[in-house]
Amino acid sequence: MVYELANNHGGDVNLGIRIIDEFAKVAENFPQFDHCFKFQYRHIPAYIHPTADPNDKYVKRFRETDLSPTDRITLKNHAFKRGFMTACTPFDEKSVGDVVAHGYSILKVGSPSFTDWPLWLEILRYWQGPIIASTGGATEEEIDRVVDSCKGRDLTLMHCVSEYPAKNRNLQLEQIQWLKDKYPGIPVGYSCHFGGLNAVASATAAGASVIERHVCVLPKPNFYSVNPDEMAEELRGVDIVTTALGNKGIRVPGPRPTQFMRQNFKGVMWWKPQVDVVDEIMELIKKAGVVIPKGSTMELSHHHGIDKFKKYGAAVITCFNMEDYAKKILVMLPGQYHEEHKHLLKHETFHVLYGDLFITAGYKSGFMGPGDTWAVPPGELHKFTTDKGCVFEEISTHQHPNDSVYTADISTDRNTKVKEF
């Protein structure tokens, strides 16, 4: 989520700080997203030609809202202190050097500058970090040229409509998928100049991995910026969409329907829930070649009831839980899914011993195989699933009671002790 301040500070550094603070409160309620605050730099003597009409609305706005280098650094540092990544759009060559010198995380190329080749030369010469570029009115050939020039760089392309505010009929959100298909491997986002919630949520559903929004506080300086309450509502919409989309690239089975009208086939039960799975779990442990320490205990963690254990949960073998450290061995059956949760105190590292594991932790996802490890700090949401079954270790700090917080509505009585070693 990129929050574009642009000129909405009105040339007042204190108003800029207030806007950052208000949107920091919004961002705190959505830790599942990365949050970035973006600024704009123009070196007025180089950007505005001496013959330009001083009464032109853009010339007047840029001159009236210009900030000193000290004020620019003040806003950038304040955004960083409030937990934001920081990005900046330079509109001229001199400003590229300022963006580099001021230590921003990301450089943004605005849609008016997408075909500004002298500016691109300066950026590619002096900037080594991530680049986000809004395509705006660029042609396919012009986008090709930028992509070719940025080979080997961390580039994200943004679909946007350079209309302020953009009309619904002109949004062309299918261009997001067109960019993803045309330039595989390059992340694609959406720079929104439209005042409706549905546009941002729809862009997320269309595959945008970055959303940029002009931000402000009341009274609004224009129609295409959003205030904190509107931004929070849009983020809730994005959260609903991303949650509903779920995992990509792996089969996640849904609940198995009960075939209550076809229980018999030639006198034999053709399907029934299988609750007693300890033998299957022990067979996986045997295949993994894992020796369980004496004195360990096994519990079935069944998030939605013991009868649905083969779909939701995991077998948790507690080896020891010392004052400073703990160890568990977890076993997940083929196709099993472990609900998303976080720990308030525990810091843990997972080590795959056998099989396959797909993990989503924080803002990252990945496949793990034998030998792979993944660390999860306290407070970071994480969840697992496996295709063929998995046995993995959990090495952690001390396990405290009631330290697991789930995002789904799960059973209150979800742990059943089944075996001692």
C-alpha positions in Angstrom: 0.0 0.0 0.0 1.6 3.2 -1.2 0.3 6.5 0.3 1.0 9.3 -2.1 1.3 12.7 -0.3 2.1 14.6 -3.5 1.3 18.3 -2.9 -1.5 17.7 -0.4 0.7 19.1 2.4 0.1 22.5 0.8 3.7 23.5 1.5 3.2 23.2 5.2 5.5 20.6 6.9 3.3 20.5 10.0 0.3 19.5 7.8 2.5 16.9 6.2 3.4 15.4 9.6 -0.3 15.4 10.6 -1.3 13.4 7.4 1.5 10.9 8.1 0.4 10.5 11.7 -3.3 10.0 10.7 -2.4 7.3 8.1 0.0 5.6 10.5 -3.0 4.9 12.7 -4.8 3.4 9.8 -1.8 1.2 8.8 -1.5 -0.1 12.3 -4.8 -1.9 11.9 -3.7 -3.7 8.8 -0.4 -5.4 9.6 -1.0 -8.0 6.8 0.1 -5.4 4.3 3.3 -3.5 3.6 2.8 0.3 4.0 4.9 2.9 2.2 4.6 6.7 2.3 5.5 8.5 -0.9 6.7 12.0 -1.6 7.4 14.1 -4.7 10.5 16.2 -5.5 10.7 19.0 -8.1 13.7 21.3 -8.4 11.6 24.3 -9.4 14.4 26.2 -11.3 15.0 23.2 -13.5 11.5 21.8 -13.7 9.5 25.0 -14.6 10.8 26.8 -17.7 11.4 30.5 -17.3 8.8 31.3 -20.0 6.1 29.3 -18.4 2.8 31.1 -17.6 3.0 32.0 -13.9 -0.8 31.9 -13.7 -1.0 28.3 -14.9 -2.6 26.3 -12.2 0.1 23.7 -12.1 2.9 26.3 -12.2 1.2 28.1 -9.3 0.6 24.9 -7.3 4.2 23.6 -7.6 5.7 26.9 -6.6 3.3 27.5 -3.7 3.7 24.0 -2.2 7.5 23.7 -2.7 9.4 22.5 0.4 12.9 23.3 1.5 15.4 20.4 1.6 15.2 20.5 5.4 11.4 20.1 5.4 11.6 17.3 2.8 14.0 15.3 5.0 11.9 16.1 8.1 8.8 14.5 6.4 10.7 11.5 5.1 12.3 10.8 8.5 8.9 11.2 10.3 7.3 8.7 8.0 10.1 6.2 8.7 9.7 6.7 12.4 6.0 6.0 12.1 6.8 2.6 10.6 6.5 3.3 6.9 8.8 2.4 4.1 9.5 5.6 2.1 9.4 6.3 -1.6 9.8 9.4 -3.7 9.1 10.6 -7.2 11.7 12.8 -8.8 10.5 14.8 -11.8 13.8 16.2 -12.9 17.5 15.2 -13.0 18.5 17.3 -10.0 15.8 15.7 -7.9 17.1 12.2 -8.7 20.3 13.1 -6.9 18.3 14.4 -3.9 16.3 11.1 -3.7 19.5 9.2 -3.7 21.1 11.5 -1.1 18.1 11.5 1.2 18.1 7.7 1.5 14.7 6.6 0.2 13.8 2.9 0.0 12.0 3.1 -3.4 12.1 5.4 -6.4 8.8 6.1 -8.2 8.6 7.2 -11.8 5.3 9.1 -12.3 3.1 8.6 -15.4 4.0 12.0 -16.8 7.7 11.0 -16.7 7.3 7.4 -18.1 8.7 8.5 -21.5 11.1 11.1 -20.1 14.2 9.4 -21.4 16.8 11.9 -20.1 15.2 11.4 -16.6 15.4 7.6 -17.0 19.1 7.9 -18.0 19.8 9.8 -14.7 17.8 7.3 -12.7 19.5 4.2 -14.2 22.9 5.9 -13.7 22.6 6.8 -10.1 19.7 4.7 -8.5 20.3 1.1 -7.6 17.2 0.3 -5.5 13.6 -0.8 -6.4 11.8 1.2 -9.0 8.0 1.6 -9.4 6.8 3.1 -12.7 3.3 4.2 -13.6 2.5 3.4 -17.3 -0.2 6.1 -17.7 -0.7 6.8 -21.4 2.4 4.9 -22.5 2.2 2.7 -25.7 3.2 -0.9 -25.7 6.4 0.0 -27.5 7.3 2.6 -24.8 6.6 0.1 -22.0 8.8 -2.4 -23.9 11.6 0.2 -23.9 11.4 0.8 -20.2 11.3 -2.9 -19.3 14.3 -3.6 -21.6 16.2 -0.7 -20.0 15.5 -2.0 -16.5 16.6 -5.6 -17.1 18.3 -6.9 -13.9 16.6 -4.1 -11.9 13.8 -4.5 -9.3 11.0 -3.0 -11.4 7.2 -2.9 -10.6 4.8 -1.6 -13.3 1.7 0.3 -12.3 -1.4 0.5 -14.4 -3.0 3.9 -14.0 -5.3 6.3 -15.8 -3.9 9.8 -15.9 -7.3 11.4 -15.3 -8.0 13.2 -12.0 -10.4 11.9 -10.9 -10.7 8.9 -13.3 -14.1 8.1 -14.6 -15.3 4.5 -13.9 -15.7 3.8 -17.6 -12.1 4.7 -18.2 -10.4 2.5 -15.5 -9.5 -0.4 -17.8 -8.6 -2.7 -14.9 -8.1 -5.6 -17.3 -4.8 -3.9 -18.3 -3.4 -5.2 -15.0 -3.7 -8.8 -16.3 -2.4 -7.6 -19.7 0.7 -6.3 -18.1 1.2 -9.5 -16.1 0.9 -11.6 -19.2 3.0 -9.4 -21.3 5.9 -9.0 -18.8 6.0 -12.3 -16.7 8.0 -12.1 -13.5 7.5 -8.3 -13.2 5.1 -7.3 -10.3 2.1 -5.2 -11.4 0.1 -2.7 -9.4 -2.6 -0.1 -9.7 -2.2 3.6 -9.1 -5.8 4.7 -8.3 -7.1 8.2 -9.1 -10.7 7.2 -8.6 -12.7 7.8 -5.5 -14.5 4.5 -5.2 -13.9 1.5 -3.0 -14.8 -1.0 -5.7 -11.9 0.2 -8.0 -9.2 -0.7 -5.4 -10.8 -4.0 -4.4 -11.4 -4.9 -8.1 -7.8 -4.1 -9.0 -6.7 -6.4 -6.2 -8.9 -9.2 -7.6 -7.4 -8.5 -11.0 -3.9 -9.3 -9.7 -2.5 -6.0 -8.5 0.1 -6.6 -5.8 0.7 -2.8 -5.2 -2.0 -0.2 -4.7 -1.1 3.5 -4.7 -3.5 6.1 -3.4 -3.3 9.9 -3.1 -3.9 10.7 0.6 -5.1 13.8 2.6 -7.0 14.9 5.6 -10.2 17.0 5.7 -10.9 19.4 4.1 -10.1 17.5 0.9 -7.8 19.5 -1.5 -9.2 17.5 -4.5 -11.6 14.8 -5.5 -9.2 11.9 -6.2 -7.5 11.8 -2.7 -8.8 9.8 0.2 -8.9 10.7 3.9 -8.0 8.2 6.7 -11.5 6.9 7.2 -11.9 6.3 3.4 -8.5 4.6 3.3 -9.4 2.3 6.1 -12.6 1.3 4.3 -10.7 0.6 1.1 -8.1 -1.5 3.1 -11.0 -3.6 4.5 -12.1 -4.2 1.0 -8.7 -5.3 -0.1 -8.4 -7.6 2.9 -11.7 -9.2 2.1 -10.6 -9.8 -1.5 -7.1 -11.1 -0.7 -8.6 -13.4 2.0 -11.2 -14.7 -0.4 -8.6 -15.3 -3.2 -6.6 -17.6 -0.8 -3.5 -19.5 -1.9 -2.3 -19.5 -5.5 -0.3 -22.3 -7.1 -1.4 -25.1 -4.8 -4.5 -27.2 -4.4 -6.3 -26.4 -1.1 -9.2 -28.8 -0.7 -12.4 -27.4 0.8 -14.6 -29.3 3.3 -15.7 -32.7 2.1 -19.4 -32.9 1.6 -21.3 -35.6 3.5 -22.8 -38.1 1.0 -25.7 -39.1 3.4 -27.8 -40.7 0.6 -25.0 -43.0 -0.7 -23.6 -44.7 2.3 -23.7 -48.2 0.8 -22.3 -49.8 -2.3 -22.8 -53.5 -2.6 -23.1 -53.7 1.2 -19.9 -51.8 1.8 -19.5 -48.3 3.3 -17.8 -46.4 0.4 -16.9 -43.4 2.5 -16.9 -42.4 6.2 -14.9 -40.1 8.4 -11.8 -41.7 9.7 -11.1 -40.4 13.2 -8.4 -42.8 14.4 -5.3 -41.6 12.4 -2.5 -42.3 14.9 -1.3 -45.3 12.9 -1.1 -43.1 9.7 0.8 -40.4 11.7 3.2 -43.0 13.0 3.8 -44.4 9.5 4.8 -40.9 8.3 7.2 -40.6 11.2 8.7 -44.0 10.3 9.1 -43.0 6.7 10.9 -39.8 7.9 13.3 -41.8 10.0 12.6 -39.6 13.0 13.3 -41.0 16.5 10.9 -39.4 19.0 12.6 -38.6 22.4 11.4 -40.7 25.3 8.9 -38.9 27.5 7.3 -37.0 24.5 3.6 -36.7 24.2 1.4 -36.5 21.0 -1.7 -34.4 20.7 -4.0 -34.0 17.8 -4.7 -30.3 17.1 -8.1 -30.4 15.4 -9.2 -26.8 14.6 -12.8 -27.8 13.5 -13.5 -31.0 15.5 -11.8 -34.4 15.6 -14.0 -35.7 12.8 -12.4 -33.1 10.4 -8.8 -33.7 11.6 -7.6 -35.1 8.3 -8.5 -31.8 6.7 -7.7 -29.3 9.4 -4.9 -29.4 12.0 -1.7 -31.3 12.7 -0.3 -33.9 15.1 1.9 -32.0 17.7 4.5 -34.0 19.5 6.0 -32.0 22.5 9.5 -33.2 23.1 10.4 -30.7 25.8 9.4 -27.2 26.9 12.2 -25.7 29.0 12.4 -22.3 30.6 14.4 -20.8 27.7 13.7 -23.2 24.8 11.3 -25.8 23.5 11.1 -28.4 20.8 8.1 -30.0 19.0 7.7 -32.4 16.1 4.7 -31.7 13.9 3.2 -34.2 11.5 0.7 -33.2 8.8 -1.2 -35.7 6.7 -1.5 -35.4 2.9 -3.8 -32.5 2.0 -4.0 -31.3 5.6 -4.3 -27.5 6.3 -3.2 -25.8 9.5 -5.2 -22.6 10.2 -3.6 -19.2 10.2 -2.5 -18.0 13.7 0.2 -16.1 15.5 2.0 -16.3 18.9 2.1 -13.3 21.2 5.4 -14.4 22.9 6.9 -17.4 21.2 9.7 -17.1 18.5 9.9 -20.3 16.5 11.9 -21.8 13.6 10.6 -24.6 11.5 12.8 -27.3 10.0 11.4 -29.7 7.4 12.6 -33.3 8.0 10.4 -35.1 5.5 7.8 -34.4 2.8 6.6 -31.0 1.5 5.3 -27.9 3.3 3.8 -24.7 1.8 4.0 -21.9 4.4 2.6 -18.4 4.4 4.2 -16.2 7.1 3.7 -12.5 7.3 3.9 -11.2 3.7 5.9 -14.1 2.3 4.9 -17.6 1.0 7.0 -20.5 -0.1 7.5 -24.2 -0.6 9.7 -26.0 1.9 11.4 -29.4 1.5 13.7 -31.5 3.7 16.5 -29.3 5.1 14.7 -26.1 4.6 14.1 -23.8 7.6 11.8 -20.8 8.2 11.8 -18.4 11.2 8.6 -16.8 12.5 8.9 -14.0 15.1 6.2 -13.2 17.7 3.1 -11.5 16.3 3.6 -12.8 12.7 0.6 -14.6 11.2 1.4 -17.9 9.6 -0.3 -21.0 8.2 0.7 -24.3 6.5 -0.6 -26.9 4.1 1.0 -30.0 2.6 0.4 -32.0 -0.6 2.0 -35.4 0.2 2.4 -35.1 4.0 5.1 -33.6 6.1 7.2 -34.1 9.3 8.9 -31.0 10.6 10.5 -29.7 13.8 9.6 -26.6 15.7 12.5 -25.1 17.7 11.2 -22.2 19.8 11.4 -20.2 22.9 9.3 -21.4 25.9 5.7 -22.4 25.0 3.3 -20.4 27.1 -0.3 -21.4 27.7 -2.9 -19.6 25.5 -0.2 -18.0 23.4 -1.8 -19.0 20.0 -4.2 -16.5 18.4 -6.2 -17.8 15.4 -7.8 -15.7 12.7 -10.5 -18.3 12.0 -13.3 -19.3 14.2 -11.9 -22.6 15.6 -13.0 -25.1 18.2 -12.4 -24.1 21.8 -11.6 -27.7 22.8 -9.1 -28.4 19.9 -6.4 -30.6 21.4 -6.7 -34.3 22.2 -3.9 -36.2 23.8 -3.5 -39.6 22.0 -0.1 -41.1 22.7 3.0 -41.0 25.1 6.4 -42.2 24.0 
